Amino acid sequence: MTPNQPQSQFGSTTNDRRECATEQAEDTLQSAKRQVNDVLEGLGDRAREYGRYADDTVQHNPWTAVGVGFGGIVMGALLMLAARRFATVLACGMRSCCRS
C-alpha cells in the first residue's frame, strides 16, 4: 500500500471497496440481462403460438373471421359517432351561444 491510499478502520482500502461494489453491480446487471432475455424469449414463444392458433382458426372458419372483423369495424364506427356526439354536447354546453 502506498501512503496516498487511505486505509479504513477494517484494513481495506477505498479502492478495494470500490472494486467490490463494481463487481457486485456488474453481477447484478448480468443477472438482470439474463432475466430480461428469458422473459422476452418466453413472450416470443407465446406470441408465435398464438399466431399459429389464430392462423389455424381463420383457415378452418374463414367466414367467422370475416364476421368478427366486420363486427369490429361496425363497433368502432358506432363508438366514434357516440364520442363525436358527446363532444358536441359538451362543447355546446360550455358556450352560451348554443343555448336557446
N, C-alpha and C positions, 0 to 999 in steps of 0.2 A: 504494500500500500504506500502511496506517495503522500507527502504531507498536505497536498492540496485536496485530497479526498476526505470529506467529512465522515467521521465514524459515528454511528449511532450507539446508543447505550447497550444494544444487544450484540454488537460486534460486526454487523453487516454494514456495508457502505450504502449510500443513497443509490449508486448505480446498480448495485445488486437488486435492490428493491424495485427499481425501475425496470430492469430486465425481467424480473419475475412477473411484474404486472403486465409487461408487454407480452410475455409468453402466454399468460392466462387470457389476455384479450384475444390473441391470435387463436388460441384453442377454442375459445367461446365463439369466435367468428366462424371458424371452420365447422364447428358443430351446427351452428345456425344455418350455414350454407347447405350442409348435408340434409338438414331437416326440411328446408325450403325445397330443395331438389326432390326429395322423397314425396312431399305433398304435391308438387307440380306434376311429377310423374304419375301419381295416383289420379289426379284430376284429368290428365290427358287420357289415361286409360279409360276412365269413366265416360269422358266425352266421346271417345271413339265407340264405346259400347252403346251409348245412347243414340249415336248417329246410325249405327248398324241397325238398331231396333227400329228407329224411325223409317229408315230405308225399307226394311222388310215390311213394315206395316203399310207404307204407301204402295209398295209393289203388290201386296195381297189385297188391299182395299183402296184402289185409286179414287173412286167416287166419294168415298167417305172423306178422304183427304181434301178433295176439291170442295166438298160441303163445309168442312171445318175452316178452310181458307176463306171461302165466301162469307161465312158467318162472322169471321174476324173482321173482314172489310166492312160489313154492314154495321157491326157493333162499333167500330171505330168512327164511322160516319155519323152514327146517332150520338155518340159521345161528343163529337166535335160540334154538332148542331146544338146540343144542350149546353155546352160550355159557351158557345157564342151567344146564345140567348141569355144565359145567366150574366155574362159580361155586359151585355147591352142593358139589362135591367139594372145592374149595379151602376153603370155609367149614368143612366138617366136619373136614377135615384139621387145621385150626388149633385147633379146640375139642376138649377131652378128653372131653366128654360123648357125642360121636358114636362114639367108639372102642368096639369090643366086646372 
